[in-house]
Amino acid sequence: MKSTILKTIFALLLITSIKANSQQKILFDATKAEMAGSADWIIDADAHNIYFNSTTHLPYTSGSGGASNPQRIPTPAQSGVTSSTVETYWDGALSALAVDCAKQGYTVETLPYNGAITYGSTTNAQDLSNYKVFVVDEPNTAFTASEKTAIVNFVKNGGGLMMISDHTVSDRNNDGIDSPAVWNDLMSTNTVQTNPFGITYDIVDVSGNSTAFASLTSASPYYSILHGTFGVPTQVLWSNGATMTLNTTANSSVKGIVYKSGASTTGTTNVYVAAATYQSGKVFAFGDSSPFDDGTGDPNDSLYTGYTGDASGNHQKLIMNGMIWLMTTTLGTTDNLFDATHFSVAPNPTHDKTLHLTFSSEELTNTSISLFDTLGRTVKVIELNNVNIGVNYQTLDVSDVQEGIYLCRLTSGANTKTIQVAIQ
């Protein structure tokens, strides 16, 4: 019986998740003046005090201005990240987020200020088709027509977009446009589809705590954002951010995840955090950049500890649950067969013969991880005797396993979760 069930799951997963074998790489944008003014929305930089030309809005390597100049590959090497690595391993306001992503086994990179946002270009080594998620935190210059087309098509074809805005009148480089307007311009004037994600940023400046979270059932495609590996977030703090208005006619899937305090948690206005699917891809949208700021980065900037310092650490839970949701290929109804335990495997496919497993546990209970081949035969089983309440990390050595497609199952008490993995 077990073999028959596993074969059925495998067949369904193979049909519905052809793109599950895409590289588990995250690209953080730095082409839209994310380093201008007091901003430092990057994961790592080795040089600071970069001067931005007031006309081109591009950095020089001399002068002053308190900006950073991020490189493509963060240093020290990502291979040195362990479960105990701290955010200062890298140097940027988003370094804590990047380190958390690396702990998941994801590869993180920066698209430098002189990089190109393309989709489907064989001449661009950092073409969006080479990444699973594109993170753009507070863009301060408008996307070009070709860039807008590239971003929308990236999502349309299975990519994940984390779009982060700030409040109105937050034009850090004084070029006449700020992040809410940049995002709205992408939504309204791209050549693919008008408002493809069903999201419009309101031209406002709002602040305050909120516990107005949407009530999501386990059947919701967004359930893991609020009940994911990093826990259950219960509050957010907006420190001069924006709200969103959702358009379910433009995109019937768009959903408010967190709302402004006092607002209806089932409506389409006063939305702080939203999620949507578009064709084969996903979008996770924030109205404020402060929750992402880890308080490190360019010492010449105003540093703010929003990632873990505000809202009792709930920002980290919400953001990382959202990131894992973006990085996870939608498996359709087959994913509901084993939905009780939150569980992620990365990188997927694996290239170094090591699987990095992350799961959450609400109680101390017998836990095991099993690997099955496509015939339902058990390949490996490990029993975990030191499970903690909360987030757990585990590595699984698969150096003795042949390349191919497998099913990795987590069993925790009466709960199970099965994920398709590719070993290369």
C-alpha positions in Angstrom: 0.0 0.0 0.0 2.8 2.4 1.0 4.6 1.8 -2.3 1.4 2.4 -4.3 0.6 5.7 -2.6 4.2 6.9 -3.1 4.1 6.0 -6.7 0.8 7.9 -7.2 2.2 11.0 -5.4 5.4 10.9 -7.4 3.4 10.7 -10.7 1.2 13.6 -9.8 4.2 15.7 -8.6 6.1 15.0 -11.7 3.3 16.3 -13.9 2.4 19.3 -11.8 5.9 20.5 -10.9 8.1 20.3 -13.9 9.8 23.6 -12.8 10.6 22.2 -9.3 14.1 21.5 -10.6 14.9 25.2 -11.3 17.9 26.5 -9.4 17.1 27.6 -5.8 18.7 31.0 -6.3 17.6 34.4 -5.0 18.6 37.6 -6.8 18.5 40.9 -4.8 18.3 44.0 -7.0 20.6 46.9 -6.6 20.0 48.6 -10.0 17.3 51.0 -8.9 19.2 53.3 -6.5 18.5 51.0 -3.5 21.6 52.5 -1.9 20.7 56.2 -2.4 20.3 58.6 0.5 20.1 56.8 3.9 18.9 53.6 2.2 21.1 50.4 2.2 18.7 47.8 0.7 21.4 45.3 -0.2 22.7 42.1 1.3 26.5 42.9 1.2 29.0 45.5 0.2 32.7 45.8 0.6 32.8 49.6 -0.2 31.0 52.5 1.3 30.9 56.3 1.0 30.1 56.0 -2.7 29.0 59.3 -4.4 25.9 59.2 -6.6 25.8 61.4 -9.6 22.8 63.7 -9.4 22.0 63.3 -13.1 22.7 59.7 -13.9 22.0 58.4 -10.3 24.9 56.0 -10.7 27.7 55.7 -8.2 31.3 56.9 -8.6 34.1 55.3 -6.6 35.2 58.6 -5.0 33.6 61.4 -3.2 31.1 61.1 -0.4 27.5 60.4 -0.1 27.1 57.5 2.4 26.1 54.9 -0.2 27.3 51.3 -0.7 28.6 49.5 -3.8 27.4 45.9 -3.7 29.1 43.1 -5.6 27.4 40.2 -7.3 28.7 37.5 -4.9 28.7 38.3 -1.2 31.8 37.9 0.8 32.9 35.9 2.9 31.8 32.9 0.9 28.3 31.6 1.4 29.7 28.2 1.9 30.8 29.4 5.4 27.2 30.0 6.6 26.1 27.6 9.3 23.0 27.5 11.5 24.8 29.7 14.0 26.0 32.4 11.6 25.0 35.9 12.6 23.8 38.7 10.3 27.1 40.6 10.5 28.7 37.8 8.4 27.7 40.1 5.5 27.4 43.9 5.4 24.1 45.4 4.3 20.7 46.3 5.7 19.3 43.0 4.2 22.2 40.8 5.4 20.1 39.1 8.1 17.5 38.1 5.5 20.2 36.9 3.2 21.9 34.9 5.9 18.5 33.3 6.8 18.1 32.4 3.2 21.6 30.9 3.0 20.7 28.8 6.1 17.8 27.4 4.1 20.3 26.2 1.5 19.3 28.9 -1.0 22.0 30.7 -3.0 21.9 34.5 -2.8 23.3 37.0 -5.3 23.1 40.7 -5.9 22.3 42.4 -9.3 24.9 45.3 -9.1 24.0 48.8 -10.0 25.3 48.3 -13.5 23.6 45.0 -14.0 20.7 44.4 -16.4 17.2 43.2 -15.6 16.3 40.8 -18.4 14.3 37.7 -18.9 15.2 35.1 -21.6 18.5 36.7 -22.5 21.2 34.2 -23.3 23.9 36.9 -23.1 23.1 38.0 -19.5 24.7 35.7 -16.9 22.2 37.2 -14.3 19.1 36.9 -16.5 16.1 36.4 -14.3 15.5 32.9 -15.8 18.5 31.8 -13.8 16.8 32.6 -10.5 13.7 31.4 -8.5 13.0 34.7 -6.7 13.7 38.3 -7.4 13.8 40.7 -4.4 13.4 44.4 -5.1 13.4 46.5 -1.9 12.3 50.1 -2.3 13.2 50.9 -6.0 14.0 54.6 -6.3 14.3 54.8 -10.1 11.6 53.7 -12.6 11.8 50.5 -14.5 12.3 50.8 -18.2 9.8 49.3 -20.6 12.0 46.3 -21.3 12.6 45.8 -17.5 8.9 45.8 -16.8 8.3 43.3 -19.5 11.1 41.1 -18.1 9.8 41.2 -14.5 6.2 40.4 -15.4 7.2 37.6 -17.8 9.6 36.2 -15.1 6.6 35.8 -12.7 4.3 34.6 -15.5 6.7 31.7 -16.2 7.1 30.5 -12.7 9.3 33.1 -10.9 8.7 34.6 -7.5 8.7 38.3 -6.9 9.2 39.9 -3.5 8.1 43.5 -4.1 8.8 46.0 -1.2 7.7 49.6 -1.2 7.9 52.5 1.2 5.8 55.6 1.9 5.0 58.4 -0.4 7.6 61.2 -0.6 10.4 58.8 -0.1 12.4 59.8 -3.2 15.8 59.2 -1.8 17.7 60.1 -5.0 15.6 63.1 -5.9 14.8 62.0 -9.5 11.1 62.7 -9.2 9.7 59.3 -8.5 9.6 57.1 -5.3 9.0 53.4 -4.7 5.1 53.4 -4.5 5.0 55.2 -7.9 7.7 52.9 -9.3 5.7 49.8 -8.5 2.4 51.4 -9.7 4.1 52.3 -13.0 5.2 48.7 -13.5 1.7 47.5 -12.8 -0.1 50.0 -15.0 2.1 50.4 -18.0 3.8 47.1 -18.7 3.3 45.5 -22.2 2.2 42.1 -20.9 -0.9 42.8 -18.8 -2.4 45.7 -17.0 -2.1 45.2 -13.2 -1.2 41.5 -13.6 -0.8 41.0 -9.8 -3.9 42.9 -8.8 -1.9 45.2 -6.5 -1.8 49.0 -6.3 0.2 50.9 -3.7 -1.7 53.8 -2.0 0.1 57.2 -2.1 0.1 57.5 1.7 2.5 57.6 4.7 1.2 55.4 7.6 2.7 54.1 10.8 1.6 51.9 13.6 1.4 48.4 15.0 -1.2 45.9 13.6 -2.4 42.5 14.6 -5.0 42.4 11.8 -4.0 39.2 10.1 -6.1 37.3 7.6 -7.7 34.1 8.8 -6.4 31.4 6.5 -7.4 27.8 6.5 -5.0 25.0 5.6 -6.7 24.8 2.2 -5.5 28.3 1.3 -2.6 28.6 -1.1 -1.1 31.2 1.2 -1.5 29.2 4.5 2.2 28.6 4.9 2.9 32.4 4.9 1.2 32.6 8.3 1.8 29.0 9.5 5.2 28.3 8.1 8.6 27.0 9.0 9.6 30.1 10.9 6.4 30.1 13.1 3.2 32.0 13.3 3.6 35.8 13.0 1.1 37.8 15.1 2.0 41.4 14.6 3.8 43.9 12.4 5.0 47.5 12.9 4.8 50.0 10.0 7.3 52.8 10.5 6.3 55.3 7.7 5.1 52.9 5.0 2.3 52.5 2.6 -0.9 50.5 2.3 -2.2 48.6 -0.8 -5.5 48.4 -2.6 -6.2 45.0 -4.2 -8.1 44.4 -7.4 -9.6 41.0 -7.6 -11.0 41.7 -11.0 -7.5 42.2 -12.4 -6.2 39.1 -10.5 -8.7 36.9 -8.7 -6.0 35.2 -6.6 -4.7 38.4 -4.9 -5.2 38.2 -1.1 -4.5 40.5 1.8 -2.3 38.8 4.4 -1.9 41.6 6.9 -4.1 44.7 7.2 -3.8 48.1 8.8 -5.0 48.1 12.4 -8.8 48.3 12.6 -9.4 47.4 9.0 -11.4 44.5 7.8 -9.2 41.4 7.3 -11.3 40.2 4.4 -11.4 43.4 2.4 -9.3 44.8 -0.5 -8.2 48.1 1.1 -5.8 49.1 3.9 -3.6 46.1 3.1 -0.1 46.0 4.6 1.0 42.7 3.2 -0.4 40.9 0.2 0.2 37.8 -1.9 -0.9 36.7 -5.3 -0.2 34.1 -8.0 0.1 35.0 -11.6 0.1 32.3 -14.2 2.9 29.9 -12.9 4.5 32.4 -10.6 4.0 34.1 -7.2 4.2 37.6 -5.7 4.7 38.6 -2.1 4.2 42.3 -1.5 5.1 44.6 1.4 4.1 48.2 1.9 7.0 49.2 4.2 10.8 48.5 3.9 11.4 49.0 7.7 10.6 45.4 8.6 13.4 44.2 6.4 16.1 46.5 7.9 18.4 44.5 10.2 20.2 47.6 11.6 23.6 46.8 10.0 25.2 48.1 6.8 26.7 51.4 5.8 27.6 53.2 9.1 27.0 56.5 7.5 23.3 55.7 7.1 20.5 55.8 9.6 20.3 52.2 10.8 17.1 50.6 12.0 16.5 47.2 13.6 13.2 46.2 12.1 13.8 42.6 11.0 14.2 41.1 14.5 14.1 44.2 16.7 10.5 45.3 16.1 7.2 43.5 16.5 8.8 41.0 18.9 10.6 39.3 16.1 7.5 38.7 14.1 8.8 40.4 11.0 11.4 37.7 10.5 8.7 35.0 10.8 6.5 36.7 8.2 9.2 37.5 5.8 11.0 34.2 5.8 7.7 32.2 5.6 6.9 34.4 2.6 10.4 33.8 1.1 10.0 30.0 1.5 6.6 30.2 0.0 8.0 32.0 -3.0 10.8 29.5 -3.4 8.4 26.5 -3.2 7.0 25.3 -6.5 3.2 25.1 -6.3 2.3 21.4 -6.3 -1.5 21.7 -6.6 -3.8 19.3 -4.8 -1.1 16.7 -4.3 0.5 19.0 -1.7 -2.6 18.6 0.5 -2.1 14.9 0.9 0.6 15.6 3.5 -0.2 19.1 4.9 0.2 18.8 8.6 3.9 19.5 9.1 5.8 22.6 7.7 8.8 21.3 5.9 11.3 22.6 3.3 14.2 21.0 1.5 17.0 23.0 -0.2 18.7 23.3 -2.5 16.4 21.5 -4.8 17.9 20.2 -7.0 21.0 19.5 -4.8 24.4 19.7 -6.4 26.7 19.1 -3.5 25.1 15.8 -2.3 23.7 17.4 0.8 20.1 18.2 1.5 19.4 21.0 3.9 16.1 20.4 5.7 14.1 22.9 7.7 11.0 22.1 9.7 9.0 23.4 12.6 7.7 21.4 15.5 5.2 22.4 18.1 6.0 19.6 20.5 8.8 17.2 21.4 7.9 14.0 19.6 9.4 11.2 17.6 10.6 12.5 14.3 12.2 10.9 11.3 13.2 11.8 7.7 12.9 9.2 4.9 14.0 9.2 1.3 12.1 7.1 -1.2 12.8 6.3 -4.9 10.2 6.5 -7.6 9.2 2.9 -7.0 8.4 3.6 -3.4 11.4 1.8 -2.0 13.1 3.2 1.1 16.6 4.6 0.3 17.4 6.3 3.6 15.9 6.8 7.0 17.3 9.0 9.8 15.8 9.3 13.3 16.0 12.7 14.9 16.5 12.5 18.7 17.2 16.2 19.4 14.2 18.0 18.0 13.5 21.4 19.4 10.2 23.2 19.7 10.2 25.8 17.0 12.5 25.9 13.9 14.8 22.9 13.4 17.7 22.5 10.9 19.0 19.1 9.7 21.4 18.0 6.9 21.0 14.7 5.1 24.1 13.3 3.3 23.0 11.8 0.0 26.5 11.3 -1.4 25.8 7.5 -1.6 22.5 8.1 -3.5 22.3 7.8 -7.3 21.2 10.9 -9.2 17.5 11.1 -9.9 14.1 12.2 -8.5 13.2 11.1 -5.0 10.5 11.8 -2.4 11.7 13.1 1.0 9.2 12.6 3.8 9.2 14.1 7.2 7.3 12.2 9.9 6.7 14.0 13.2 4.3 12.2 15.5 1.1 11.7 13.5 2.0 14.4 11.0 3.8 13.9 7.7 4.9 16.0 4.8 6.4 14.7 1.5 8.4 16.8 -0.9 9.8 15.9 -4.3 13.6 16.4 -4.5 16.1 16.1 -7.3 19.6 14.8 -6.5 22.2 15.7 -9.1 
